[in-house]
Every structure is written in structure tokens, then in C-alpha cells.
Amino acid sequence: MNKEYMHLNAGDKFKKTISPDGQVLPFKKKQKISAATLNMINALFDENKELMEKLKDK
């Protein structure tokens, strides 16, 4: 496969998963998140920081 076929650009990030039978390792290109969406996510995490810490510890 080549980068044109896969629509790859420098700096693209991927998520690797393993199939339940362990035979396949598919890579999926991570979608880019807009600055507005990222700001909204950060604000939600900041507003719920205590809850996020509790969930992280579980």
C-alpha cells in the first residue's frame, strides 16, 4: 500500500487493534479533532475533574 492510496500525511496518527483471535492487527487512521471540539472536551473534563479522577482510579 502507498500513502496516496491510504490518504496519509506526515504526522497522521493511527490506532492499532487486535482481533479477538489475535490473527489480525488492523490499523485505523485517527480522525482529526477541530480546535472547537477539543476546547469543549477540555472544558468538560475540567468541570468534572473530581469525577474523572475517581474513574481513572478504577
Summary of the structure (lengths in Angstrom):
residues: 58
radius of gyration: 16.8
end to end distance: 40.6
largest distance: 45.2
contacts: 85
relative contact order: 0.11
helix: 38%
strand: 10%
